[in-house]
Amino acid sequence: MDENTCARDAERTNSLVAALDFYVDNHWDRLPASWNSCFEQLEISQLKSLLAVEQKSTECHVWPLSILASRVLLGNLCLSRKLPLDDEPETEPQEQSRFRERQKLFNKSVKLKKRHEIEQFSRQCWESGRQTGVEHLVDIGSGQGNLARTLAYGFDFNVCCIEQNEGLVATARVKDEELSSRLKRQCKAADLKHPVHLSKKVNLEDVDPGQFAQMIRDAFNVEKNSPFKFGLVGLHPCGDLATSLIKLFLACPEAKFINKQIELNLSYEAREIACHAIEQYDAKLEHSFEELKVHAFRAALEKVLIRIDPALKHSGIKSTKVTNLTFQQYCERATSGMGITLPRELMDSEDTRTNLANWRRVVKFYTLRLMFAPLVESVILYDRWLFLLEQGVDSDIRVVFDPICSPRNHAITGRKQELNCLPNTTDAGTGSKLVVVHTSDDNDDHNSRAAMNRPRV
């Protein structure tokens, strides 16, 4: 993988991603002539092959050479999203066997998507913990503690949960008690390791690595001079939290470029498309493409709003499904609470009617932009992975979730070889030896690995 090529190709996608302004900026006519002609003739159902990296012999549509070349390039540069098949061991490890026996008890009040993520992520943590000899984990942004309970009660880790929302911390403690009672009653489980919950905001602006390590020692009641190591884990870390986890793990004040001449500037829209559920969108192209009219309705509404007042450009509106709704009904629901009146002459204008009649163009353009989404996501993941590598950390990017169930399905794992990992720590035996960070559903404020020098990635 050539990082320069990957980064620069991702930067070129910036001009392709603002579907919201499709009618405002006349995106259709800005496409290359060969692409415009090609997409004009396509049926919605034929767009599925555009999102498939591997070309199939059953394809009957002739794509422009530039699109074919782009698909090959994306296939070479993008991370795979396929979940590898597990190789079942002849003898299941004790920890996994214990979790399998208790698995149903962990599923109460946990949605299927979250359940899948927690189970897969916990196994990833267990595998990494076994490789590094880590028995203590710190779950940053633990929420209601669903992951922590699985790690503690299912895989026998000592877990410290850090969550800034005191209400979520209180709820987590109640759920800990409920689950531990069921385990003792139904599974005759004894000597359970209960999660420890701390109400704390993790922010590199005010967290000293040495103080953080001491806080974790105190939470686990580990004596000051005793050898101690722990792992940092984060499932769905939002915003700056993923970067904060990596920085805290490294505790390194000087983060350097791998390639100083690269200045990658990904627009908000580029980062936004990296958050989309491509596999679910792919299914809609075949079976429920009428639902995709919402993108055309939103683009048509955007043009109406700008004509009312240019200051309304890109206004936040209510999420509204368009199934069985007219454009008028959609607009009324989407703009309710904005305190504006939509003039009927704009809603019923010839321009608006023409835009709505061309709704398939918006869906085609939207699909085209999603073709580049894996490239943007890969750049962000490669960026963090390379940042860990340049610090001498053994790290990798793995597919840990089924992309249909959990679209953000990669996790970055870093493993340190030495225990003394946290500078300014008085205890030589203290160290964060393991970090497992899941990629975020939210688009981060990401501009380049240079941003890892400051809390804005």
C-alpha positions as CSV (number, residue, x, y, z in Angstrom):
1,M,0.0,0.0,0.0
2,D,1.5,3.4,-1.1
3,E,0.3,5.9,1.5
4,N,0.9,8.8,-0.8
5,T,-1.3,7.3,-3.5
6,C,-4.0,6.4,-1.0
7,A,-4.1,9.8,0.6
8,R,-4.0,11.9,-2.6
9,D,-6.8,9.8,-4.2
10,A,-8.9,10.2,-1.1
11,E,-8.4,14.0,-1.2
12,R,-9.6,14.0,-4.9
13,T,-12.9,12.6,-3.7
14,N,-13.8,15.9,-1.9
15,S,-15.5,17.3,-5.0
16,L,-17.7,14.2,-5.4
17,V,-19.3,14.0,-2.0
18,A,-21.6,17.0,-1.4
19,A,-24.9,15.2,-2.4
20,L,-26.8,17.7,-0.3
21,D,-26.0,20.4,-2.9
22,F,-26.8,18.2,-5.9
23,Y,-29.4,20.7,-7.3
24,V,-27.9,23.8,-5.8
25,D,-24.5,23.2,-7.5
26,N,-25.8,21.2,-10.5
27,H,-23.6,18.2,-9.7
28,W,-25.0,16.1,-12.5
29,D,-23.6,18.3,-15.2
30,R,-20.2,18.5,-13.5
31,L,-19.6,14.8,-13.9
32,P,-17.3,13.7,-16.8
33,A,-19.3,13.4,-20.0
34,S,-18.8,9.7,-20.3
35,W,-20.0,9.1,-16.7
36,N,-23.0,11.4,-17.2
37,S,-24.0,9.4,-20.3
38,C,-23.4,6.1,-18.6
39,F,-25.4,6.8,-15.5
40,E,-28.3,8.4,-17.4
41,Q,-29.0,5.0,-19.0
42,L,-28.6,2.9,-15.9
43,E,-31.4,1.4,-13.9
44,I,-31.2,1.8,-10.1
45,S,-30.8,-2.0,-9.6
46,Q,-27.6,-1.9,-11.9
47,L,-25.8,0.4,-9.4
48,K,-25.1,-2.5,-7.1
49,S,-22.1,-3.6,-9.2
50,L,-20.6,-0.1,-8.7
51,L,-20.1,-0.8,-5.0
52,A,-18.6,-4.3,-5.6
53,V,-14.8,-4.2,-5.6
54,E,-14.6,-7.5,-7.4
55,Q,-16.0,-7.4,-11.0
56,K,-18.3,-10.3,-11.9
57,S,-18.5,-12.1,-15.2
58,T,-22.3,-11.6,-15.0
59,E,-22.1,-7.8,-15.5
60,C,-23.8,-6.8,-18.7
61,H,-23.3,-3.0,-18.5
62,V,-20.3,-1.4,-20.2
63,W,-18.7,1.1,-17.8
64,P,-16.5,3.9,-18.8
65,L,-12.8,3.0,-18.7
66,S,-12.1,5.6,-16.0
67,I,-14.8,4.0,-13.7
68,L,-13.3,0.6,-14.3
69,A,-9.8,1.9,-13.5
70,S,-11.2,3.6,-10.3
71,R,-12.7,0.3,-9.2
72,V,-9.4,-1.5,-9.6
73,L,-7.6,1.2,-7.8
74,L,-10.0,1.1,-4.9
75,G,-9.7,-2.6,-4.7
76,N,-5.9,-2.3,-4.4
77,L,-5.9,0.5,-1.8
78,C,-8.9,-0.1,0.4
79,L,-9.0,-2.3,3.5
80,S,-11.1,-5.4,3.1
81,R,-14.5,-5.3,4.9
82,K,-15.1,-9.0,4.9
83,L,-15.3,-10.8,8.2
84,P,-12.9,-13.7,8.1
85,L,-14.2,-17.1,9.0
86,D,-13.2,-18.4,12.4
87,D,-11.0,-21.5,12.5
88,E,-12.6,-23.5,15.3
89,P,-9.9,-24.9,17.6
90,E,-10.0,-28.6,18.6
91,T,-10.1,-27.6,22.2
92,E,-11.9,-24.4,23.2
93,P,-10.0,-22.2,25.7
94,Q,-11.5,-22.1,29.2
95,E,-12.4,-18.4,29.0
96,Q,-14.3,-18.8,25.8
97,S,-16.0,-21.9,27.0
98,R,-17.1,-20.1,30.2
99,F,-18.5,-17.2,28.1
100,R,-20.4,-19.5,25.8
101,E,-22.1,-21.2,28.8
102,R,-23.2,-17.9,30.2
103,Q,-23.8,-16.1,26.9
104,K,-27.6,-15.8,27.0
105,L,-27.5,-14.1,30.4
106,F,-25.5,-11.2,28.9
107,N,-28.0,-10.5,26.2
108,K,-30.8,-9.0,28.3
109,S,-31.8,-5.5,27.1
110,V,-29.0,-5.5,24.5
111,K,-29.9,-5.0,20.9
112,L,-28.7,-7.6,18.3
113,K,-26.2,-5.2,16.7
114,K,-24.6,-4.3,20.0
115,R,-24.7,-7.9,21.1
116,H,-22.7,-8.9,18.0
117,E,-20.2,-6.1,18.5
118,I,-19.7,-6.9,22.2
119,E,-19.2,-10.6,21.7
120,Q,-16.7,-10.2,18.8
121,F,-14.8,-7.3,20.4
122,S,-14.5,-9.2,23.7
123,R,-13.0,-12.2,21.9
124,Q,-10.5,-9.8,20.3
125,C,-9.6,-8.3,23.7
126,W,-9.2,-11.8,25.1
127,E,-6.9,-12.9,22.3
128,S,-4.8,-9.7,22.6
129,G,-4.7,-10.1,26.4
130,R,-3.5,-13.7,26.1
131,Q,-0.7,-12.5,23.7
132,T,0.5,-9.8,26.1
133,G,-0.3,-11.3,29.5
134,V,-2.7,-8.5,30.3
135,E,-5.3,-9.3,32.9
136,H,-6.5,-5.7,33.7
137,L,-8.5,-3.6,31.1
138,V,-9.6,0.0,31.2
139,D,-12.8,0.6,29.2
140,I,-12.9,4.3,28.2
141,G,-16.3,5.7,27.5
142,S,-17.9,2.6,29.0
143,G,-21.5,3.9,29.0
144,Q,-23.9,1.4,30.7
145,G,-21.1,-1.1,31.0
146,N,-22.3,-3.7,28.6
147,L,-18.8,-4.4,27.2
148,A,-17.2,-4.3,30.7
149,R,-19.7,-6.9,32.1
150,T,-18.9,-9.3,29.2
151,L,-15.1,-8.8,29.7
152,A,-15.3,-9.2,33.5
153,Y,-18.0,-11.9,34.0
154,G,-17.5,-13.7,30.6
155,F,-13.8,-13.6,30.1
156,D,-12.5,-13.1,33.6
157,F,-10.7,-9.8,33.1
158,N,-10.3,-7.2,35.8
159,V,-12.1,-4.2,34.3
160,C,-12.1,-0.5,35.2
161,C,-14.8,1.6,33.5
162,I,-14.3,5.3,32.9
163,E,-17.4,7.2,31.9
164,Q,-18.1,11.0,32.3
165,N,-21.9,10.6,32.5
166,E,-22.8,10.0,36.1
167,G,-26.2,8.8,35.2
168,L,-24.8,6.1,32.9
169,V,-22.3,5.1,35.7
170,A,-25.2,4.6,38.2
171,T,-27.1,2.5,35.6
172,A,-24.1,0.4,35.0
173,R,-23.7,-0.4,38.6
174,V,-27.3,-1.5,38.9
175,K,-26.9,-3.7,35.8
176,D,-23.7,-5.2,37.3
177,E,-25.6,-6.2,40.4
178,E,-28.5,-7.7,38.4
179,L,-26.2,-9.8,36.1
180,S,-23.9,-11.0,38.9
181,S,-27.0,-12.1,40.9
182,R,-28.3,-14.1,37.9
183,L,-24.9,-15.7,37.3
184,K,-24.6,-16.7,40.9
185,R,-28.1,-18.1,40.9
186,Q,-28.3,-19.8,37.5
187,C,-24.7,-20.7,36.8
188,K,-23.4,-21.2,40.3
189,A,-20.7,-18.7,39.5
190,A,-18.5,-17.8,42.4
191,D,-15.6,-15.3,42.9
192,L,-16.8,-13.0,40.1
193,K,-14.6,-10.1,39.2
194,H,-16.9,-7.1,39.3
195,P,-16.2,-4.1,37.1
196,V,-15.0,-0.9,38.8
197,H,-16.7,2.3,37.7
198,L,-15.2,5.7,37.7
199,S,-17.0,8.9,36.7
200,K,-14.2,10.7,34.8
201,K,-13.7,12.6,31.6
202,V,-10.7,11.4,29.5
203,N,-9.3,14.4,27.9
204,L,-5.6,14.8,27.0
205,E,-5.8,18.4,27.8
206,D,-6.0,17.6,31.5
207,V,-5.0,14.0,32.0
208,D,-1.4,13.4,33.0
209,P,-0.2,9.8,32.0
210,G,1.4,9.3,35.4
211,Q,-1.7,10.4,37.3
212,F,-3.9,8.3,35.0
213,A,-1.8,5.2,35.8
214,Q,-2.0,5.9,39.5
215,M,-5.8,6.3,39.2
216,I,-6.0,2.9,37.6
217,R,-3.8,1.4,40.3
218,D,-6.0,2.8,43.0
219,A,-9.1,1.6,41.2
220,F,-7.8,-2.0,41.2
221,N,-6.2,-1.7,44.7
222,V,-2.7,-2.4,43.3
223,E,0.1,-1.5,45.6
224,K,2.4,1.3,44.4
225,N,5.6,-0.7,43.9
226,S,3.9,-3.9,42.5
227,P,4.4,-4.6,38.8
228,F,1.3,-3.6,36.9
229,K,0.2,-3.5,33.3
230,F,-3.2,-2.9,31.7
231,G,-4.9,-2.6,28.4
232,L,-7.0,0.3,27.0
233,V,-10.1,-0.6,25.1
234,G,-12.7,1.5,23.4
235,L,-15.8,0.3,21.5
236,H,-17.4,3.0,19.3
237,P,-15.2,5.9,20.6
238,C,-16.8,9.1,19.4
239,G,-15.2,12.3,18.2
240,D,-11.7,12.8,19.7
241,L,-11.9,9.8,22.0
242,A,-10.3,7.4,19.6
243,T,-7.3,9.7,19.2
244,S,-7.2,10.3,22.9
245,L,-7.0,6.6,23.5
246,I,-4.1,6.2,21.1
247,K,-2.3,9.2,22.6
248,L,-2.8,8.1,26.1
249,F,-1.6,4.6,25.2
250,L,1.6,6.1,23.8
251,A,1.9,9.0,26.2
252,C,4.3,10.5,23.8
253,P,4.5,14.4,23.7
254,E,6.3,14.5,20.3
255,A,4.3,12.8,17.5
256,K,6.3,12.9,14.2
257,F,5.2,12.6,10.6
258,I,6.1,9.5,8.6
259,N,6.0,11.5,5.4
260,K,6.2,15.2,6.1
261,Q,5.3,16.4,2.6
262,I,1.9,14.9,2.7
263,E,-0.8,17.4,3.6
264,L,-4.1,15.5,3.5
265,N,-7.2,17.6,3.9
266,L,-10.4,15.5,4.0
267,S,-13.5,17.6,3.9
268,Y,-16.4,17.1,6.3
269,E,-18.4,15.5,3.5
270,A,-15.6,13.1,2.7
271,R,-15.3,12.0,6.3
272,E,-19.1,11.8,6.5
273,I,-19.4,9.3,3.7
274,A,-16.9,7.0,5.5
275,C,-19.6,6.5,8.2
276,H,-22.2,5.1,5.8
277,A,-23.5,1.5,5.9
278,I,-22.6,0.5,2.4
279,E,-23.8,-3.1,2.6
280,Q,-27.2,-2.0,3.9
281,Y,-27.4,0.6,1.1
282,D,-26.4,-2.0,-1.4
283,A,-29.4,-4.1,-0.3
284,K,-31.8,-1.2,-0.8
285,L,-30.6,-0.6,-4.3
286,E,-32.0,-4.0,-5.2
287,H,-35.1,-4.3,-3.0
288,S,-36.1,-0.9,-1.5
289,F,-34.7,1.8,-3.7
290,E,-37.9,3.9,-3.3
291,E,-36.6,4.6,0.2
292,L,-33.6,6.3,-1.3
293,K,-35.8,9.1,-2.6
294,V,-35.0,10.8,0.7
295,H,-31.7,12.0,-0.8
296,A,-33.5,13.6,-3.7
297,F,-36.1,15.2,-1.4
298,R,-33.4,16.6,0.9
299,A,-31.5,18.0,-2.1
300,A,-34.6,19.6,-3.5
301,L,-35.5,21.0,-0.1
302,E,-32.0,22.5,0.2
303,K,-32.5,24.5,-2.9
304,V,-35.8,25.8,-1.6
305,L,-34.3,26.8,1.7
306,I,-31.4,28.7,0.1
307,R,-33.9,30.6,-2.1
308,I,-35.8,31.6,1.1
309,D,-32.6,32.7,2.8
310,P,-29.0,31.8,1.9
311,A,-28.2,31.7,5.6
312,L,-30.3,28.5,5.8
313,K,-27.7,26.6,3.7
314,H,-27.0,23.2,5.2
315,S,-29.4,23.8,8.1
316,G,-30.0,20.9,10.5
317,I,-33.4,19.3,9.8
318,K,-35.3,16.5,11.4
319,S,-34.5,13.0,10.1
320,T,-37.6,12.0,8.1
321,K,-38.3,8.8,6.1
322,V,-40.0,9.5,2.7
323,T,-41.9,6.2,2.4
324,N,-45.5,7.0,1.4
325,L,-44.9,10.8,1.9
326,T,-45.3,13.5,-0.7
327,F,-42.5,16.1,-1.0
328,Q,-44.8,18.6,0.7
329,Q,-45.3,16.3,3.7
330,Y,-41.6,15.5,3.9
331,C,-40.7,19.2,3.9
332,E,-43.3,20.0,6.6
333,R,-42.0,17.3,8.9
334,A,-38.3,17.9,8.2
335,T,-38.5,21.7,8.9
336,S,-40.8,21.5,11.8
337,G,-39.2,23.4,14.7
338,M,-37.2,25.7,12.4
339,G,-39.7,28.5,12.6
340,I,-39.9,29.0,8.9
341,T,-42.7,28.9,6.3
342,L,-42.1,27.3,3.0
343,P,-43.7,29.4,0.2
344,R,-46.0,27.4,-1.9
345,E,-44.7,29.1,-5.1
346,L,-41.3,27.6,-4.4
347,M,-42.6,24.2,-3.4
348,D,-44.7,24.0,-6.6
349,S,-42.3,25.8,-8.9
350,E,-41.4,24.2,-12.3
351,D,-37.8,24.0,-11.1
352,T,-38.8,22.0,-8.0
353,R,-41.0,19.7,-10.0
354,T,-38.2,19.1,-12.5
355,N,-35.8,18.3,-9.6
356,L,-38.2,15.8,-8.1
357,A,-38.8,14.1,-11.5
358,N,-35.0,13.6,-11.7
359,W,-34.7,11.9,-8.3
360,R,-33.0,8.9,-9.8
361,R,-30.1,11.1,-10.7
362,V,-29.5,11.9,-7.1
363,V,-29.6,8.2,-6.1
364,K,-27.0,7.5,-8.9
365,F,-24.8,10.3,-7.7
366,Y,-25.1,9.3,-4.1
367,T,-24.1,5.7,-5.1
368,L,-21.1,7.0,-7.0
369,R,-19.9,8.9,-3.9
370,L,-20.3,5.8,-1.8
371,M,-18.0,4.0,-4.2
372,F,-15.2,6.1,-2.7
373,A,-16.3,5.8,0.9
374,P,-14.0,2.7,1.7
375,L,-11.1,4.7,0.4
376,V,-11.7,7.6,2.9
377,E,-12.3,5.2,5.8
378,S,-9.1,3.3,4.9
379,V,-7.1,6.5,4.9
380,I,-8.2,7.3,8.4
381,L,-7.5,3.8,9.6
382,Y,-4.1,3.7,7.9
383,D,-3.3,7.1,9.4
384,R,-3.7,5.8,12.9
385,W,-2.1,2.5,12.3
386,L,1.0,4.1,10.8
387,F,1.1,6.5,13.7
388,L,1.3,3.6,16.1
389,L,4.0,1.9,13.9
390,E,6.2,4.9,13.9
391,Q,6.2,4.8,17.7
392,G,7.5,1.3,17.6
393,V,4.2,-0.3,18.6
394,D,3.3,-3.7,17.1
395,S,-0.2,-2.9,15.7
396,D,-2.7,-4.2,13.2
397,I,-6.1,-3.4,11.7
398,R,-8.6,-6.2,11.8
399,V,-12.1,-6.8,10.6
400,V,-13.9,-7.9,13.8
401,F,-17.6,-7.4,12.9
402,D,-20.0,-8.5,10.2
403,P,-20.4,-5.3,8.1
404,I,-24.1,-6.0,7.4
405,C,-24.8,-5.9,11.2
406,S,-22.1,-3.4,12.2
407,P,-20.9,-1.1,9.3
408,R,-17.9,0.3,11.2
409,N,-16.3,-3.1,11.5
410,H,-12.6,-2.5,11.9
411,A,-10.6,-2.4,15.1
412,I,-7.0,-1.2,15.6
413,T,-4.9,-3.2,18.1
414,G,-1.5,-2.0,19.5
415,R,0.8,-4.1,21.6
416,K,3.9,-2.8,23.4
417,Q,6.8,-5.0,24.0
418,E,8.1,-3.2,27.2
419,L,6.2,-2.6,30.4
420,N,7.5,0.9,31.2
421,C,5.2,2.6,28.7
422,L,4.0,5.7,30.5
423,P,6.6,8.5,30.9
424,N,6.5,10.5,34.1
425,T,5.3,7.4,36.0
426,T,7.0,6.8,39.3
427,D,6.4,3.0,39.1
428,A,8.8,1.4,36.6
429,G,6.5,-1.6,36.5
430,T,3.5,0.3,35.4
431,G,2.5,0.4,31.8
432,S,-0.3,0.3,29.3
433,K,0.8,-2.7,27.2
434,L,-2.3,-3.1,25.1
435,V,-4.8,-0.9,23.3
436,V,-7.8,-2.1,21.3
437,V,-9.7,0.7,19.6
438,H,-12.8,0.2,17.5
439,T,-13.4,2.7,14.7
440,S,-16.1,5.3,15.3
441,D,-19.6,5.6,13.9
442,D,-19.1,9.3,14.0
443,N,-16.8,11.1,11.6
444,D,-13.8,12.5,13.4
445,D,-12.3,15.9,12.9
446,H,-9.6,14.3,10.8
447,N,-7.1,16.1,8.6
448,S,-3.9,14.2,8.7
449,R,-1.6,12.2,10.9
450,A,0.0,15.6,11.8
451,A,-3.2,16.2,13.7
452,M,-2.1,13.4,16.1
453,N,0.2,16.0,17.5
454,R,-2.8,17.8,18.8
455,P,-6.2,16.5,20.0
456,R,-8.2,17.1,16.9
457,V,-8.0,13.9,14.8
